[in-house]
Amino acid sequence: MTTVYLDGIGIEAPGLRTWQQARLVLRGENPFYFEKKSHPVATLIPENERRRAGDTIHLAVHVAGEAVNNAKVNPESLINVFSSYRGALKIVDHMCNAVTLPDHPISPTQFHNSVYNSPAAYWCIATQTRGPSTSLACAEASFPGALLSATANVFTHKQGVLLVVYDVESPKPFHKQYAIEFNCGIALVLMPSQSENTLAKLDINFQSRKTEEMDMALSPPLVKLISGNASAQPLRMLSAVASQDSREMFYDYLENSVVEVKINPCN
């Protein structure tokens, strides 16, 4: 079991536009309204680069910026871990169509933005950070995989980590195989020690799956969000953080294994 401290959260999902607004919804004080809206604009990105950035990049950088601001930390002090279920599917769809046309009119900018670690690169450009950065994917288990990576970095380097998970709505040609029903991005700032900004203590453990494991009941809105986008999985954990409850939950990871998360409030 490894302990990390959650100091900052950023979120963008249907009906959940900021952490300040989302926490009231997650603890039942405000009603939840499922509503899609156009992707956010990441104003942290310099104007020239911002014009060239795609939806996936804007979403990831936007929630990362909110989490860092809420944690009141310098982004240069953080290790970065970025993770997405399927990456920039809209750009992949456009490029696949382009190669079927005469002269194969693929934009160099779109090709650049199709690279899986582009959101992390744009974050580094926006914040002028030069520290370690990892971009990883593990299909539906991308969030627990990224959480393990982030926890390992906190433990090994005794340094804060910015964890960002994000996916945008998939284009129609991908719906049958990789259905992502709406945009969702969530960012967490995890620290090695408790501070005045700490929201919760997280004990993380990788273990074999056990049949007797119990998990928290989810409200219908959360079920809808989590089933529609793999990057909404942190909402299970954030529901406990918002309610300041002590809870234990399990995220399915690789075959016959889970990532166990024990959550305890700190304020």
N, C-alpha and C positions, 0 to 999 in steps of 0.2 A: 504494500500500500504506500503510495507516494502522495504527499500533501502539497497542494498549490492553493493560492488565494486569488479569488476573482475580484478584480478591482474596477473593471470597466466593461460595458456592454454597448454594442451598436446593433440596430436591427432595421430592416426594411422588408416588409411582407404585406400581403393584403390585409388591411385593417390594423396593421401594427407598423407605425411609421417612424417612431423613435422609441428608445428604451423608456423614457419618462412616460410616454403615452401607453406603451405596451404593458408596463408593469401594473398599471391600474386595471387593464383588461384581464391580464393573467390572474390577478387575485380577486376578480369578480366585482370590482368597484365600479367599473364602467362596462357598458355592453359591447359586445364584439360585432362588428359589421364587416362581413367579407366583401371587399371591394378591390378590384385591380386598378392600378394606375400606371401611367407611363414611368419608365425607369428614372431613377434620380440622376441628377447631374452632380458629378463629383467636382465641386468647385476648388478643391485642393490641387487638382491637376492644372499645371500652367496652360494658358489659353491655347497655344499652338498645339500642344499634345492633346488637349481636351477635345478639340474638333475632330481629331483622328481616332479617338478612343471609342470602342464599341460598348454595347449595353452591359456586357459582363464585367468589363473593366470599371465602368462608372459605378455599378452596383457594389462591387468589392471594395473599391476605394472609399465610397461614401460611408459604408458601415464601419470600415476600419477607422476612418477619421472620427466618427462619433464615439467609438469605444475608447480611443486614445484620449479624446477630450474629456470624457466622463471619468476616466482613470486619473486624469491630471498628471500624465507622464510625458516625457520627451520621447517621440517615436524613435529617435536615434539610439535610445537606450534599450530597445527591444529587439529580440530575435523574431523573425517573421515566419509563420506557417500558414500557407494558403492552400485551400482544398476545394474542389468542385466535383460533383458527381459526373458531369459530362462536358464541362468546358464550354467553349463558344460555339454551340451548335448552329446558331443562326449564320455565323460566318462560314462554317463548314458547309451548310446547305447552299449558300450563295456560291462558294467556290466549286462545289460539285456541279452546280448548274452551269457555271462559267466555262468549265473545261469541255462541255458538250457543244459550245458555240464556236463559230469561226474565229480563228486567231486566239482563242482561249483568253478572253479579256479579264484576267485576274488582277485585281488591284494589289500593288506591293504593300500598301497599308493594311489591307484586309488580310493578306498572307501573314504579315507581321503580327497582327492582332489575333490570329488563329492559334498562335503558339500558346501552349498550356500555361506557361508561367508569365504571360503578359500582364495580368492584373497585379502580380507581385512587382513586376518591373515598373509599372506606372506608379504604384505606391512609393517605391523607392525614389523615383523621379520627383514625385509630388512633395515628399518629405525630406529629400536629400539624405536618406539613410544609406549606409554602406555596410551594414552588419549582415550576418548570416540570414539566408532566406531559403525556405523549402517550399516547393509546390508539389502536392501529392494527390493521388486519386485511388480509391478503392471501391468503385461502383457504389452500391447502396450503403456500404460501410465506410464511406469516405470521412464522415464526421468522427466516429470513434477512432479511426486510424489517425486522423489529424490530432485528435485530443491526446492520444498516446504519444505522438511525436512531440507535441507541445509540452506535455508533462515531462518527458525525458529531457528536453532542452532546459526546462526550469531546474530540474534536479541536477543535471550534469554541470551546467554553467552558472548556477545560482544567479540567474538573470531573468528578467521579465520576458514574456513571449506574447506577441500579438497573433491570435488564432482567428482566421477568417474563412468562413464557408459560404458558398454562393452558387446559385444556379439561376439562369433565366429561362423563361418559358420556351419550350422546344418548338421548332417549326413543324408544320403538319406532316411532312414526309418522315419525321422521326417519331411521331406519336405512338405508333404501334410498338416500336422497340424500346424507345427511351422517352416515355411520356413524362414531361415536366409541365404542370398545368399553370404555373404562374411564377413570377420572379420572387426570389427569397434570398436575402443575405443576412448573416449574423456574424458579429465579431466579438471576441472575448479577449480581455487583457488578463493574463495569468501571471502572478508574481510569486517569488520564493518565500516571502514573509508578509505578515499582516501589516496593514497601514490604516490610517484614518479613513481611507477611501474604500477599504475592503467591504464587499457586499456579502461574501460567503466563503467558507472554507470548503474545499473540494478534496476528498480522498479518492484517488484513482487507483484502480487495480485491474490487471489483466488476468483472467482466470478461465478455466474450463466451464462450459455451460452445465448448469445443474437443473434438473427437472423441477426441483422444489422452489426455484427462484420466484419471487413475487415482484410485481412492478406497480407503479402508481396508476390509478384510474385517470383517464384523460377526458376532458370535456369535449363535446362534439366539435366545437370550433378548432381545437387543437388537433383532433384526429383528422379533420379535413385538411388542415395545413400540412401536417406531417405526411399524410398519404399522397399529397399532391406534389411534394418537392422534398427530395432527400436532404437538402440543406436546411430544412426546417426542424430536423431532429433535435437540435439543442433546445427547442421550446419546452420539451419535457423537463429538462433541467432548470430552465429559466422560470418555469411556473413555480417551482419550489423556492427559487431565489426571490421572486416577486412576493410570494406569500410569507417569506421568512420562516419557512418550515424546514425541519430536519427530515430528510428523506433519503432513501436508497433506491437506485435504479440501475438497470442493466441495458447496455446497447449491444445488439448482436454484432459480432465482428467476423473473423474468419471462421472456417468450419469448426464447429464444436467449441467455440470460444466466445467470450463476452468481455466487454469493458464495464467494470463495476464503478459506479460513481456514488459516493456518499456526500450529501450536501448538508452543511450546518451553517446557520446564519451567524454573522459576526458583528452586527450592530444592534 
